[in-house]
Amino acid sequence: QVQLVESGGGLVQPGGSLRLSCAASGIIFRLYRMGWYRQAPGKQRELVAVITSGDSTNYANSVKGRFTISRDNAKNTVYLQMNSLKVEDTAVYYCNAAVEHPLREYWGQGTQVTVSS
């Protein structure tokens, strides 16, 4: 059974930092592309950052220079370090695991991040 369990969300003031974690089980973690997506109220889910099995990274323009995605294959965990948080970063953040050939994709349950003064 595949599980992706996010943690680390919460309430933070503008300019603050949070670190999200996503612990995976039931998959060969090192083979998967891992990503963080977010969905704000009334908006579509959007890509925040991804990291490939080869450690290549890609970021949404809105978070470049502020967020950093990383992975620890020994711990089957992917992280999202979020700095200089803005009110517009408020959303539910979801962890995603994906692999091709054959295509398989899994989602976590989400963790709420609220940026507010």
C-alpha positions in Angstrom: 0.0 0.0 0.0 1.4 3.4 -1.1 1.3 6.2 1.5 2.6 9.7 1.2 2.3 11.5 4.5 2.9 15.3 4.7 3.8 17.2 7.8 5.1 20.6 8.7 2.3 22.9 7.7 0.9 25.6 10.0 0.3 29.3 10.5 3.2 31.7 9.9 3.6 35.4 9.5 4.6 37.0 6.2 8.3 36.8 5.8 8.6 33.7 7.9 9.7 30.1 7.1 8.3 26.6 7.1 9.7 23.3 6.2 7.3 20.7 4.8 8.2 17.0 4.8 6.6 14.1 2.9 7.4 10.6 4.0 6.8 7.9 1.4 6.2 4.2 1.9 5.2 1.4 -0.4 7.2 2.6 -3.4 10.8 2.4 -4.5 11.3 6.0 -3.6 14.6 6.6 -5.4 13.0 5.8 -8.7 10.2 8.4 -8.4 10.0 12.0 -9.4 8.8 13.8 -6.3 6.8 17.0 -6.3 5.0 19.6 -4.2 1.8 21.1 -5.5 -0.6 23.5 -3.8 -4.2 24.5 -4.1 -5.6 27.7 -2.8 -9.4 28.2 -2.2 -11.2 28.7 -5.4 -8.1 28.0 -7.5 -6.8 25.0 -9.4 -4.0 22.9 -8.0 -0.6 24.1 -9.3 2.9 22.9 -9.4 5.2 24.4 -6.8 8.4 22.3 -7.2 9.6 19.0 -8.4 12.8 16.9 -8.0 13.7 14.1 -10.3 15.2 10.8 -9.4 18.5 12.3 -10.6 18.1 15.3 -8.3 17.2 17.8 -11.1 14.8 20.5 -9.8 12.2 22.8 -11.2 10.2 25.5 -9.6 7.2 27.6 -10.3 8.2 31.2 -11.1 6.3 32.5 -8.1 8.5 30.6 -5.6 11.9 30.7 -7.3 14.6 32.0 -5.0 12.3 31.5 -1.9 11.5 27.7 -1.9 13.9 24.8 -2.1 13.0 21.2 -2.7 15.2 18.3 -1.6 15.1 14.6 -1.1 16.7 12.0 1.2 16.5 8.6 -0.5 17.7 6.9 2.7 14.7 8.3 4.6 12.2 8.0 1.7 11.4 11.7 2.3 11.1 14.8 0.3 11.3 18.3 1.8 10.1 21.7 0.8 11.9 24.6 2.6 9.8 27.7 2.3 11.4 31.1 3.1 10.2 34.6 2.8 6.6 33.4 2.8 3.9 35.6 1.4 0.2 35.8 2.0 -0.4 34.4 -1.5 1.5 31.3 -0.5 -1.5 30.3 1.6 -2.8 27.0 0.3 -3.1 23.3 1.0 0.2 21.7 -0.1 0.2 18.2 -1.6 3.0 15.8 -2.0 3.2 13.9 -5.3 5.1 10.8 -6.4 5.3 9.9 -10.1 7.1 7.4 -12.3 6.8 6.5 -16.0 7.0 3.2 -17.9 4.5 2.3 -16.6 2.9 5.5 -15.4 2.1 5.5 -11.8 1.2 8.6 -9.7 0.3 9.0 -6.0 -0.8 11.9 -3.8 -0.6 12.7 -0.2 -3.6 14.0 1.8 -2.3 17.6 2.0 -1.1 19.9 4.7 -2.4 23.4 5.3 0.0 26.4 5.1 -1.5 29.7 6.2 0.5 32.9 5.9 -1.1 35.7 7.8 -0.3 38.5 10.2 
